[in-house]
Amino acid sequence: MNDAAPAARGDALLQQAIASLRHGNPLVDPALYEPLTELLEDAAQGDDEGVISPYAEAVAAALLGSP
């Protein structure tokens, strides 16, 4: 089984959400841009095994207006 594909999708989702925050995501209060960006940047690095948190992916999807 190839675990790299889901990790790559998760990282791409996080990177899109980070970019949206840097460009002024209208779905988010501007006071949250910096803390959410930092949270997602940390999550994009993954844990000790390189696994990206499903909670971080859910936050990223919500920031992008995805279900």
C-alpha positions as CSV (number, residue, x, y, z in Angstrom):
1,M,0.0,0.0,0.0
2,N,1.3,3.5,-0.9
3,D,0.9,5.9,2.0
4,A,2.6,8.7,0.1
5,A,-0.4,9.5,-2.0
6,P,-2.8,10.3,0.9
7,A,0.0,12.3,2.6
8,A,0.6,14.3,-0.6
9,R,-3.1,15.1,-0.9
10,G,-3.2,16.2,2.7
11,D,-0.1,18.4,2.3
12,A,-1.6,19.9,-0.9
13,L,-4.8,20.7,0.9
14,L,-2.9,22.3,3.8
15,Q,-0.8,24.3,1.4
16,Q,-3.9,25.6,-0.4
17,A,-5.5,26.6,2.9
18,I,-2.3,28.4,4.0
19,A,-2.2,30.3,0.7
20,S,-5.8,31.3,1.1
21,L,-5.1,32.7,4.6
22,R,-2.1,34.6,3.3
23,H,-4.3,36.1,0.6
24,G,-7.1,37.1,3.0
25,N,-9.6,34.2,3.0
26,P,-13.0,35.9,3.3
27,L,-14.4,32.9,5.3
28,V,-12.0,33.7,8.2
29,D,-11.8,36.5,10.7
30,P,-8.6,38.4,9.9
31,A,-7.5,38.1,13.5
32,L,-7.2,34.3,12.9
33,Y,-5.1,34.5,9.8
34,E,-1.7,34.3,11.6
35,P,-2.6,31.7,14.2
36,L,-4.3,29.4,11.7
37,T,-1.4,29.8,9.2
38,E,1.1,28.8,11.9
39,L,-1.1,25.9,13.0
40,L,-1.4,24.6,9.4
41,E,2.3,25.1,8.6
42,D,3.2,23.0,11.7
43,A,0.7,20.4,10.7
44,A,2.0,20.2,7.1
45,Q,5.3,19.0,8.5
46,G,3.5,16.0,9.9
47,D,4.3,14.1,13.1
48,D,7.4,12.1,13.9
49,E,6.4,9.6,11.2
50,G,5.4,12.2,8.7
51,V,1.6,11.6,9.2
52,I,-0.6,14.7,8.8
53,S,-3.3,15.1,11.4
54,P,-6.8,14.4,10.0
55,Y,-8.0,17.3,12.2
56,A,-5.6,19.7,10.4
57,E,-6.9,18.4,7.1
58,A,-10.5,19.0,8.3
59,V,-9.6,22.6,9.3
60,A,-7.9,23.1,5.9
61,A,-11.0,21.8,4.1
62,A,-13.3,24.0,6.1
63,L,-11.1,27.1,5.3
64,L,-11.5,26.3,1.6
65,G,-15.2,25.8,1.9
66,S,-15.0,22.1,1.2
67,P,-17.2,19.5,3.0
